[in-house]
Amino acid sequence: MPYSLDWCVPLECITKDELLERIEKNSNFILVDTIGKFDGNRYKIKGATTIPYPEVVDRRRELLEYDEIIIYCTRKRCTASKKVAGALNMLNVPCVKVYEGGIEEWVEYNLPVEEV
């Protein structure tokens, strides 16, 4: 008999200003771009590490040396970053957060980017 499960995993989100503060303070965090070149994307937040969202969970050990892991994707409605953060939370990876504004908000405010 088929069944479905609904998962409710709380996610901690940060704003553009909170992310900027971490960057300026040179905090021990990793910023993970889950987009890469998907769907014609050309940019990532300057200093971000690109790990396509299907690979992040398998590469989670790379993230454990940081005090905080911040995941982002395209925009607030994009679910890739939220799926990744939820999966990492369920695997007990500490201090995972989502920057919901994504690359679209970052570019809109003319903040530093680099090509992917």
ROSE-45131 format. One record per atom (N, C-alpha, C, O, CB): x, y, z; residue in one letter. Coordinates in steps of 0.2 Angstrom, whole numbers, padded with zeros to 4 digits, always signed. Glycine has a CB too. Example, Ala and Ser with C-alpha at 12.3 -4.5 7.8 and 13.67 -1.06 7.14 Angstrom:
+0066-0028+0039A +0062-0022+0039A +0066-0016+0039A +0071-0017+0042A +0057-0022+0045A +0064-0011+0035S +0068-0005+0036S +0064+0000+0039S +0067+0006+0040S +0070-0003+0029S 
// end
This chain:
+0004-0006+0000M +0000+0000+0000M +0004+0006+0000M +0009+0007+0004M -0005+0000+0006M +0003+0011-0005P +0008+0017-0005P +0006+0022+0001P +0000+0022+0003P +0007+0021-0012P +0011+0025+0003Y +0010+0030+0008Y +0014+0036+0007Y +0019+0036+0003Y +0011+0027+0015Y +0013+0042+0010S +0017+0047+0009S +0019+0050+0016S +0015+0049+0021S +0014+0053+0005S +0025+0053+0017L +0027+0056+0023L +0027+0064+0022L +0030+0066+0017L +0033+0053+0025L +0025+0068+0027D +0026+0075+0026D +0031+0076+0032D +0031+0075+0038D +0019+0079+0028D +0037+0080+0029W +0042+0081+0034W +0042+0089+0036W +0040+0093+0031W +0049+0080+0031W +0043+0090+0042C +0043+0097+0044C +0049+0098+0048C +0050+0096+0053C +0037+0098+0049C +0054+0101+0044V +0060+0103+0047V +0061+0110+0047V +0061+0114+0042V +0066+0100+0042V +0062+0113+0053P +0063+0120+0054P +0070+0122+0051P +0075+0119+0052P +0063+0122+0061P +0069+0128+0047L +0075+0131+0044L +0076+0138+0047L +0072+0142+0048L +0074+0131+0037L +0083+0139+0048E +0084+0146+0050E +0087+0150+0044E +0091+0148+0041E +0090+0146+0056E +0084+0156+0043C +0085+0160+0038C +0089+0166+0040C +0088+0169+0045C +0079+0161+0033C +0093+0169+0035I +0096+0175+0037I +0095+0180+0031I +0093+0178+0025I +0104+0174+0037I +0096+0186+0032T +0094+0192+0028T +0101+0194+0024T +0106+0191+0026T +0091+0198+0031T +0100+0198+0019K +0105+0200+0015K +0110+0204+0020K +0116+0203+0019K +0103+0205+0009K +0107+0208+0024D +0111+0212+0029D +0115+0208+0034D +0121+0209+0035D +0107+0217+0033D +0112+0202+0036E +0116+0198+0041E +0121+0194+0037E +0127+0193+0040E +0111+0192+0043E +0120+0192+0031L +0126+0189+0027L +0131+0194+0026L +0137+0192+0026L +0123+0187+0020L +0130+0200+0024L +0135+0206+0023L +0139+0206+0029L +0145+0207+0029L +0131+0212+0021L +0136+0206+0035E +0139+0207+0041E +0144+0201+0043E +0150+0203+0045E +0134+0207+0047E +0142+0195+0041R +0147+0190+0042R +0153+0190+0037R +0158+0189+0039R +0143+0183+0040R +0151+0193+0031I +0157+0194+0026I +0162+0199+0028I +0168+0198+0028I +0154+0195+0019I +0159+0204+0031E +0163+0210+0033E +0167+0208+0039E +0173+0210+0040E +0159+0216+0035E +0164+0204+0044K +0168+0202+0050K +0173+0196+0048K +0176+0194+0053K +0163+0200+0055K +0172+0194+0042N +0177+0188+0040N +0175+0182+0045N +0180+0179+0047N +0184+0190+0040N +0169+0181+0046S +0167+0175+0051S +0169+0168+0048S +0170+0168+0042S +0160+0175+0052S +0170+0163+0052N +0171+0157+0050N +0165+0153+0047N +0162+0149+0051N +0175+0153+0056N +0163+0155+0041F +0157+0152+0038F +0159+0150+0031F +0163+0153+0028F +0151+0156+0039F +0155+0146+0028I +0155+0144+0021I +0148+0146+0018I +0143+0144+0021I +0157+0137+0020I +0149+0149+0012L +0143+0151+0008L +0142+0146+0003L +0147+0146-0002L +0143+0159+0006L +0137+0143+0002V +0136+0137-0003V +0131+0140-0008V +0125+0141-0007V +0134+0131+0000V +0134+0140-0014D +0130+0142-0020D +0127+0135-0023D +0131+0131-0025D +0133+0146-0025D +0121+0134-0023T +0118+0128-0025T +0116+0128-0033T +0113+0123-0035T +0112+0126-0021T +0117+0134-0036I +0114+0135-0043I +0120+0133-0048I +0118+0129-0053I +0112+0142-0044I +0126+0135-0047G +0131+0134-0052G +0128+0138-0059G +0126+0143-0059G +0132+0127-0054G +0129+0134-0064K +0127+0137-0071K +0120+0135-0073K +0118+0136-0079K +0132+0135-0076K +0116+0132-0068F +0110+0129-0070F +0105+0135-0072F +0106+0141-0070F +0106+0126-0063F +0101+0133-0077D +0096+0138-0080D +0099+0144-0083D +0096+0150-0083D +0091+0139-0075D +0106+0144-0085G +0109+0150-0088G +0112+0155-0083G +0114+0160-0085G +0104+0154-0092G +0112+0153-0077N +0115+0157-0071N +0122+0159-0073N +0126+0155-0075N +0114+0154-0064N +0124+0165-0072R +0131+0167-0074R +0135+0169-0068R +0141+0170-0068R +0130+0173-0079R +0131+0171-0062Y +0135+0174-0056Y +0134+0170-0050Y +0129+0166-0049Y +0133+0181-0055Y +0138+0171-0045K +0138+0168-0038K +0140+0174-0034K +0144+0178-0036K +0142+0162-0037K +0138+0174-0028I +0140+0179-0023I +0148+0178-0022I +0150+0172-0021I +0137+0178-0016I +0151+0184-0022K +0159+0183-0022K +0161+0179-0016K +0159+0181-0010K +0162+0191-0022K +0165+0175-0017G +0168+0170-0011G +0164+0164-0010G +0166+0160-0006G +0168+0174-0005G +0158+0163-0013A +0154+0157-0012A +0157+0151-0015A +0161+0152-0020A +0147+0158-0015A +0156+0146-0012T +0158+0139-0015T +0152+0136-0019T +0147+0135-0016T +0161+0134-0010T +0153+0134-0025T +0148+0131-0029T +0148+0124-0028T +0153+0120-0029T +0148+0133-0036T +0142+0121-0025I +0141+0114-0025I +0134+0113-0027I +0129+0115-0024I +0142+0111-0017I +0133+0110-0033P +0126+0109-0036P +0122+0106-0030P +0124+0101-0027P +0126+0105-0042P +0115+0108-0030Y +0111+0105-0024Y +0111+0098-0024Y +0110+0095-0018Y +0105+0108-0025Y +0111+0094-0029P +0110+0087-0028P +0117+0084-0025P +0117+0078-0023P +0109+0083-0035P +0122+0087-0025E +0129+0085-0022E +0130+0087-0015E +0135+0084-0012E +0134+0087-0026E +0127+0092-0012V +0128+0095-0006V +0128+0090+0000V +0133+0089+0004V +0124+0101-0004V +0123+0086+0000V +0123+0081+0006V +0128+0076+0005V +0131+0074+0011V +0116+0077+0005V +0130+0074-0001D +0136+0069-0001D +0142+0072+0001D +0147+0068+0002D +0136+0066-0008D +0143+0078+0000R +0149+0082+0001R +0149+0086+0008R +0153+0090+0009R +0151+0087-0004R +0145+0084+0012R +0144+0087+0019R +0150+0088+0023R +0151+0092+0027R +0138+0084+0022R +0154+0083+0022R +0160+0083+0027R +0165+0089+0025R +0168+0091+0030R +0164+0076+0025R +0164+0091+0019E +0168+0097+0017E +0166+0103+0021E +0170+0108+0022E +0168+0098+0010E +0160+0103+0024L +0157+0109+0027L +0158+0109+0034L +0157+0114+0037L +0149+0109+0025L +0160+0104+0037L +0160+0103+0044L +0165+0107+0048L +0165+0108+0054L +0161+0096+0046L +0170+0109+0044E +0175+0113+0048E +0173+0120+0049E +0177+0124+0052E +0182+0113+0043E +0168+0122+0047Y +0165+0129+0048Y +0160+0130+0053Y +0157+0125+0055Y +0162+0132+0041Y +0160+0136+0057D +0156+0137+0062D +0148+0138+0060D +0144+0137+0063D +0158+0143+0066D +0148+0140+0053E +0141+0141+0050E +0141+0139+0043E +0146+0140+0040E +0139+0148+0052E +0136+0136+0041I +0135+0134+0034I +0129+0138+0031I +0123+0138+0034I +0134+0127+0033I +0130+0142+0026I +0124+0146+0023I +0123+0144+0016I +0128+0144+0012I +0126+0154+0024I +0117+0142+0015I +0115+0140+0008I +0111+0145+0005I +0107+0148+0008I +0112+0133+0009I +0112+0146-0002Y +0108+0150-0006Y +0107+0147-0013Y +0110+0143-0015Y +0110+0157-0006Y +0101+0149-0016C +0100+0148-0023C +0098+0154-0027C +0101+0159-0025C +0094+0142-0023C +0093+0154-0031T +0091+0159-0035T +0087+0165-0032T +0089+0171-0032T +0087+0156-0041T +0082+0163-0029R +0077+0168-0026R +0073+0165-0020R +0074+0159-0018R +0072+0171-0031R +0069+0169-0017K +0066+0167-0011K +0061+0161-0012K +0061+0157-0008K +0062+0173-0008K +0058+0161-0018R +0054+0156-0020R +0057+0149-0022R +0054+0144-0022R +0049+0158-0025R +0064+0150-0023C +0067+0144-0025C +0068+0139-0019C +0069+0141-0013C +0075+0146-0027C +0067+0132-0021T +0067+0127-0015T +0073+0124-0014T +0074+0120-0010T +0061+0123-0016T +0078+0124-0019A +0084+0120-0019A +0088+0121-0012A +0090+0117-0009A +0089+0122-0025A +0089+0128-0010S +0093+0129-0004S +0089+0126+0002S +0092+0124+0007S +0094+0136-0003S +0083+0127+0002K +0079+0124+0008K +0079+0117+0008K +0079+0114+0014K +0071+0127+0007K +0079+0113+0002K +0079+0106+0002K +0086+0104+0005K +0086+0099+0009K +0078+0103-0005K +0091+0107+0003V +0098+0105+0005V +0099+0107+0013V +0101+0102+0016V +0103+0110+0001V +0096+0113+0015A +0097+0114+0022A +0093+0109+0026A +0095+0107+0031A +0095+0121+0023A +0087+0108+0024G +0083+0103+0028G +0086+0096+0028G +0086+0093+0033G +0076+0102+0024G +0089+0094+0023A +0092+0087+0023A +0098+0087+0027A +0100+0083+0031A +0095+0085+0015A +0102+0093+0027L +0108+0093+0032L +0106+0093+0039L +0109+0090+0043L +0112+0100+0030L +0100+0097+0040N +0098+0097+0047N +0096+0090+0049N +0097+0088+0055N +0092+0102+0048N +0092+0086+0045M +0090+0080+0047M +0096+0075+0048M +0096+0070+0051M +0086+0077+0041M +0102+0077+0045L +0108+0073+0046L +0112+0075+0052L +0118+0074+0053L +0112+0073+0040L +0109+0080+0056N +0112+0083+0062N +0119+0087+0060N +0123+0087+0064N +0114+0077+0066N +0119+0090+0054V +0124+0095+0053V +0123+0101+0056V +0117+0104+0055V +0125+0096+0045V +0127+0104+0060P +0126+0110+0064P +0126+0116+0061P +0130+0117+0056P +0130+0110+0070P +0122+0121+0063C +0123+0128+0061C +0122+0129+0053C +0125+0133+0050C +0129+0131+0063C +0116+0126+0051V +0115+0127+0044V +0109+0132+0043V +0104+0132+0047V +0112+0120+0040V +0110+0137+0039K +0106+0143+0038K +0105+0144+0030K +0109+0142+0026K +0108+0149+0041K +0099+0147+0029V +0097+0149+0022V +0097+0156+0021V +0094+0160+0025V +0091+0145+0020V +0101+0158+0015Y +0100+0165+0013Y +0095+0165+0008Y +0096+0163+0002Y +0107+0168+0011Y +0088+0167+0010E +0083+0166+0005E +0083+0171-0001E +0080+0169-0006E +0077+0168+0009E +0086+0177+0000G +0086+0182-0006G +0089+0179-0012G +0087+0181-0017G +0089+0188-0003G +0094+0175-0011G +0097+0172-0016G +0101+0177-0021G +0102+0183-0019G +0093+0168-0021G +0104+0174-0026I +0108+0178-0031I +0104+0184-0034I +0107+0189-0035I +0111+0174-0036I +0097+0183-0035E +0093+0188-0038E +0093+0195-0033E +0094+0200-0036E +0086+0186-0039E +0092+0194-0027E +0092+0199-0022E +0099+0202-0022E +0100+0209-0022E +0090+0197-0015E +0104+0198-0022W +0111+0201-0021W +0113+0205-0027W +0116+0210-0026W +0116+0195-0021W +0111+0203-0033V +0113+0207-0039V +0108+0213-0039V +0111+0218-0041V +0111+0203-0045V +0102+0213-0037E +0098+0218-0037E +0101+0224-0033E +0100+0230-0034E +0091+0216-0034E +0104+0222-0027Y +0107+0227-0023Y +0114+0229-0025Y +0118+0232-0021Y +0107+0225-0016Y +0116+0226-0031N +0123+0228-0034N +0129+0226-0029N +0133+0230-0028N +0123+0235-0035N +0128+0220-0026L +0133+0218-0021L +0138+0214-0025L +0137+0211-0030L +0130+0214-0015L +0144+0212-0022P +0149+0209-0026P +0148+0202-0028P +0145+0198-0024P +0155+0209-0021P +0149+0201-0034V +0148+0194-0037V +0154+0192-0041V +0158+0196-0043V +0141+0194-0042V +0154+0186-0043E +0159+0184-0048E +0156+0179-0053E +0151+0176-0051E +0165+0180-0044E +0159+0178-0058E +0156+0173-0063E +0157+0166-0061E +0162+0164-0058E +0159+0174-0070E +0152+0162-0063V +0153+0154-0061V +0157+0151-0066V +0158+0145-0065V +0146+0151-0060V 
// end
